[in-house]
Amino acid sequence: MNRTVVVAAPVAVAVLLVASVGLVSCSKVEPGHVGIKVSNFGSGAGVSDQALGVGYYLTPPGTAIYEYPVYTSTYAWTASKEQSEANEEISFQDKSGLGVSADVSVAYHVEASKAPILFQKYRTDMMGIVAGPLRNAVRNAIVERASAMGVEDIYGPQKAALIAGAQKDVSAYFAPYGLIIDQLYWASNIRLPETILAQINARVANEQQALAAQATVATKEAEARAEVAEAQGHAQATQIEAAALKASPEILRQRAIEKWDGKLPTYVGANAPIPFIGGQ
């Protein structure tokens, strides 16, 4: 009887050890990521304050490791369902309530030391944050800033300022939690109702035509001013020349000599002097 107990005890212990080892698994934190260890059982239940670097870690039952990227990742919320089966375009309104929409892209990364804080805030993986809190924050920032702008400003000269302002707002919101917004940018043209777009295009075409007409008028006026200046210059030169000839008749005689071909006239009046000989 005693021998049976002695033999069975080591076997039972071995079975328990094998069973325990079988319940323990390993999780890997991939390069370019940081890990957050979450325990659901025991005295250490909760989110670890220390981020995990790249490598393998034991994850006993009730323990999981979430990964956040510390390199710059990108995501595009689009109407064309590029990265999701749903239409994720960002819709907003101008100050008059006119509805517009656009595709928006974001580039982001997680500050490694603050990864546990980010997880404690949202309790989900990175794609869950991108699809939920991040998209909501981006949409709200664009909606708030666009509501103070006219549709022509949104579509034209203030388009870049609108998205830059939204990035500033979103960055300030997520910075305390370690989510860094590297860039926020339009991934498509801003989409307007067809009637409004046609009106804007017509106005732009009219403005271009008006500018072309103004340029033509300016050219003609410049040419006219040049002609007037040239005529005035000739008139002034003639006046100066006439005054000089009047004051010095010898100038006229000298010019006549310069133009004479050396031939005397065939017929000369009785009292007319021979040119350059008899005259004074």
C-alpha positions as CSV (number, residue, x, y, z in Angstrom):
1,M,0.0,0.0,0.0
2,N,2.8,2.4,0.9
3,R,4.7,1.5,-2.2
4,T,1.7,2.4,-4.4
5,V,1.5,5.9,-2.7
6,V,5.2,6.5,-3.1
7,V,5.1,5.6,-6.8
8,A,1.9,7.6,-7.6
9,A,3.0,10.8,-6.0
10,P,5.9,11.7,-8.4
11,V,3.7,10.7,-11.3
12,A,0.9,13.1,-10.1
13,V,3.4,15.9,-9.6
14,A,4.8,15.4,-13.1
15,V,1.3,15.4,-14.6
16,L,0.5,18.7,-12.8
17,L,3.7,20.3,-14.0
18,V,3.1,19.3,-17.6
19,A,-0.4,20.6,-17.4
20,S,0.8,23.9,-15.9
21,V,3.4,24.3,-18.6
22,G,0.8,23.6,-21.2
23,L,-1.4,26.4,-19.9
24,V,1.5,28.9,-20.2
25,S,2.1,30.5,-23.6
26,C,4.4,33.0,-25.1
27,S,3.6,36.3,-26.9
28,K,5.9,38.2,-29.2
29,V,6.3,42.0,-29.5
30,E,7.2,42.6,-33.1
31,P,10.0,45.1,-34.2
32,G,8.7,48.6,-34.6
33,H,6.1,48.1,-31.8
34,V,5.9,48.4,-28.1
35,G,3.9,46.0,-25.9
36,I,1.4,46.6,-23.1
37,K,0.9,43.7,-20.7
38,V,-2.6,43.3,-19.3
39,S,-3.4,40.8,-16.5
40,N,-6.9,39.9,-15.6
41,F,-6.2,37.6,-12.6
42,G,-4.3,37.7,-9.4
43,S,-2.9,40.5,-7.2
44,G,-1.2,42.1,-10.2
45,A,-4.3,42.4,-12.3
46,G,-4.5,45.5,-14.5
47,V,-2.3,47.3,-17.0
48,S,1.4,47.2,-16.5
49,D,3.0,50.6,-16.1
50,Q,6.0,49.5,-18.0
51,A,6.0,49.2,-21.8
52,L,7.5,46.0,-23.3
53,G,10.2,46.1,-25.9
54,V,10.7,43.8,-28.8
55,G,10.9,40.1,-27.8
56,Y,9.0,37.1,-26.4
57,Y,7.1,37.2,-23.1
58,L,5.3,34.5,-21.1
59,T,1.6,35.1,-21.0
60,P,-0.1,32.8,-18.5
61,P,-3.8,32.4,-18.5
62,G,-5.7,35.7,-18.2
63,T,-2.7,37.7,-19.5
64,A,-2.5,39.4,-22.9
65,I,-0.1,41.7,-24.7
66,Y,-1.3,44.5,-26.9
67,E,1.0,46.1,-29.5
68,Y,1.1,49.7,-30.6
69,P,3.3,51.0,-33.4
70,V,6.2,53.3,-32.5
71,Y,7.0,53.9,-36.2
72,T,4.9,56.2,-38.4
73,S,1.8,54.4,-39.7
74,T,-0.8,55.8,-42.0
75,Y,-4.6,55.3,-42.5
76,A,-7.0,56.9,-45.0
77,W,-10.7,57.4,-44.3
78,T,-12.2,57.3,-47.7
79,A,-15.5,56.8,-49.6
80,S,-13.9,54.2,-51.9
81,K,-13.6,51.6,-49.2
82,E,-9.8,51.3,-49.6
83,Q,-9.0,50.2,-46.1
84,S,-12.5,49.3,-44.8
85,E,-15.7,47.8,-46.2
86,A,-17.6,50.9,-45.0
87,N,-17.7,54.4,-46.4
88,E,-15.4,56.3,-44.0
89,E,-15.2,59.7,-45.7
90,I,-15.3,62.7,-43.4
91,S,-18.5,64.8,-43.8
92,F,-18.8,68.4,-42.6
93,Q,-20.6,71.7,-43.3
94,D,-19.7,75.3,-44.1
95,K,-20.9,78.3,-42.1
96,S,-24.2,78.3,-44.1
97,G,-24.9,74.6,-43.4
98,L,-23.9,73.4,-46.9
99,G,-22.8,69.8,-46.7
100,V,-19.4,68.8,-48.1
101,S,-17.1,65.7,-47.7
102,A,-13.6,64.6,-48.4
103,D,-11.2,61.7,-47.9
104,V,-8.7,62.3,-45.1
105,S,-5.4,60.6,-44.3
106,V,-3.5,60.5,-41.1
107,A,0.1,59.6,-40.2
108,Y,0.7,58.7,-36.6
109,H,2.9,56.8,-34.1
110,V,2.8,56.0,-30.4
111,E,5.3,57.4,-27.9
112,A,6.8,54.3,-26.4
113,S,6.9,55.5,-22.8
114,K,3.3,56.5,-22.8
115,A,1.8,53.4,-24.5
116,P,0.4,52.1,-21.2
117,I,-1.4,55.4,-20.7
118,L,-2.9,55.2,-24.2
119,F,-4.2,51.7,-23.5
120,Q,-5.6,52.7,-20.1
121,K,-7.5,55.5,-21.8
122,Y,-9.1,53.5,-24.6
123,R,-8.7,49.8,-23.7
124,T,-8.4,48.6,-27.3
125,D,-5.8,47.9,-29.9
126,M,-4.4,50.5,-32.4
127,M,-6.9,49.8,-35.2
128,G,-9.7,50.2,-32.6
129,I,-8.3,53.6,-31.7
130,V,-7.9,54.6,-35.4
131,A,-11.4,53.6,-36.3
132,G,-13.0,55.1,-33.2
133,P,-11.4,57.9,-31.1
134,L,-9.0,59.1,-33.7
135,R,-11.5,59.3,-36.5
136,N,-14.0,61.0,-34.2
137,A,-11.4,63.6,-33.1
138,V,-10.4,64.4,-36.7
139,R,-14.0,64.7,-37.8
140,N,-14.9,67.0,-34.9
141,A,-11.9,69.2,-35.5
142,I,-12.7,69.7,-39.2
143,V,-16.4,70.2,-38.4
144,E,-15.6,72.9,-35.8
145,R,-13.2,74.8,-38.0
146,A,-15.2,74.5,-41.2
147,S,-18.3,75.8,-39.5
148,A,-16.7,79.3,-39.5
149,M,-15.8,79.3,-43.2
150,G,-17.6,79.8,-46.4
151,V,-17.7,76.9,-49.0
152,E,-15.6,78.8,-51.5
153,D,-12.9,79.3,-48.8
154,I,-13.1,75.6,-47.9
155,Y,-12.8,74.5,-51.5
156,G,-10.2,77.1,-52.4
157,P,-7.7,79.4,-50.6
158,Q,-8.4,78.2,-47.0
159,K,-8.3,74.5,-47.7
160,A,-4.8,74.0,-46.5
161,A,-5.4,76.2,-43.4
162,L,-8.4,74.1,-42.5
163,I,-6.6,70.8,-42.4
164,A,-3.6,72.3,-40.7
165,G,-5.8,73.7,-38.0
166,A,-7.5,70.4,-37.5
167,Q,-4.2,68.7,-37.2
168,K,-3.2,71.2,-34.5
169,D,-6.4,70.5,-32.5
170,V,-6.1,66.7,-32.8
171,S,-2.4,66.7,-31.9
172,A,-3.1,68.7,-28.8
173,Y,-5.9,66.4,-27.7
174,F,-3.9,63.1,-28.0
175,A,-0.4,64.3,-26.9
176,P,-1.0,63.6,-23.2
177,Y,-1.8,60.0,-24.0
178,G,1.2,59.4,-26.2
179,L,-0.5,59.3,-29.6
180,I,1.5,61.6,-31.9
181,I,-0.1,62.9,-35.1
182,D,2.7,63.3,-37.6
183,Q,0.5,64.6,-40.4
184,L,-3.1,65.1,-41.3
185,Y,-3.9,65.8,-45.0
186,W,-6.6,65.7,-47.7
187,A,-6.5,62.4,-49.6
188,S,-8.9,63.7,-52.2
189,N,-10.5,66.9,-53.5
190,I,-13.2,68.3,-51.3
191,R,-16.5,67.1,-52.7
192,L,-19.3,69.7,-53.2
193,P,-22.8,69.4,-54.5
194,E,-22.7,69.6,-58.3
195,T,-24.8,72.8,-58.5
196,I,-22.4,74.6,-56.1
197,L,-19.3,73.3,-57.9
198,A,-20.8,74.5,-61.3
199,Q,-21.3,78.0,-59.8
200,I,-17.8,78.2,-58.4
201,N,-16.3,77.1,-61.7
202,A,-18.4,79.6,-63.7
203,R,-17.3,82.4,-61.3
204,V,-13.7,81.4,-61.7
205,A,-14.0,81.4,-65.5
206,N,-15.6,84.8,-65.5
207,E,-12.8,86.2,-63.2
208,Q,-10.2,84.7,-65.6
209,Q,-11.8,86.3,-68.6
210,A,-12.1,89.7,-66.7
211,L,-8.4,89.5,-65.8
212,A,-7.5,88.7,-69.4
213,A,-9.6,91.7,-70.6
214,Q,-7.9,93.9,-68.1
215,A,-4.5,92.7,-69.3
216,T,-5.4,93.5,-72.9
217,V,-6.6,97.0,-72.0
218,A,-3.4,97.6,-70.0
219,T,-1.3,96.5,-73.0
220,K,-3.2,98.8,-75.4
221,E,-2.9,101.7,-73.0
222,A,0.8,101.1,-72.6
223,E,1.3,100.9,-76.4
224,A,-0.7,104.2,-76.8
225,R,1.4,105.9,-74.1
226,A,4.5,104.8,-75.9
227,E,3.3,106.1,-79.2
228,V,2.3,109.5,-77.6
229,A,5.7,109.7,-76.0
230,E,7.4,108.9,-79.3
231,A,5.4,111.6,-81.1
232,Q,6.1,114.1,-78.4
233,G,9.8,113.3,-78.6
234,H,9.8,113.8,-82.4
235,A,7.9,117.1,-82.0
236,Q,10.3,118.4,-79.4
237,A,13.2,117.4,-81.6
238,T,11.7,119.3,-84.5
239,Q,11.2,122.3,-82.4
240,I,14.7,122.2,-81.1
241,E,16.0,121.8,-84.7
242,A,13.9,124.7,-86.0
243,A,15.1,126.9,-83.2
244,A,18.7,126.0,-83.9
245,L,18.3,126.7,-87.7
246,K,16.7,130.0,-87.0
247,A,19.5,131.0,-84.7
248,S,22.2,129.7,-87.0
249,P,21.4,129.8,-90.7
250,E,24.8,128.4,-91.5
251,I,23.6,125.1,-90.2
252,L,21.1,124.9,-93.0
253,R,23.7,125.9,-95.6
254,Q,26.1,123.2,-94.2
255,R,23.4,120.5,-94.5
256,A,22.7,121.6,-98.1
257,I,26.3,121.2,-98.9
258,E,26.5,117.8,-97.4
259,K,23.5,116.7,-99.5
260,W,24.7,118.4,-102.8
261,D,25.8,115.9,-105.5
262,G,28.3,118.3,-107.0
263,K,26.2,119.2,-110.1
264,L,25.2,122.7,-110.9
265,P,21.6,123.4,-112.1
266,T,21.1,123.5,-115.9
267,Y,18.9,126.6,-115.8
268,V,19.3,129.4,-113.4
269,G,17.3,132.6,-113.2
270,A,18.8,135.9,-114.3
271,N,19.2,137.2,-110.8
272,A,19.5,133.9,-108.9
273,P,22.9,133.1,-107.5
274,I,24.7,129.9,-108.4
275,P,24.3,127.6,-105.4
276,F,27.2,127.5,-103.0
277,I,29.0,130.0,-105.2
278,G,27.1,133.1,-105.8
279,G,24.9,133.0,-102.8
280,Q,25.8,134.1,-99.3
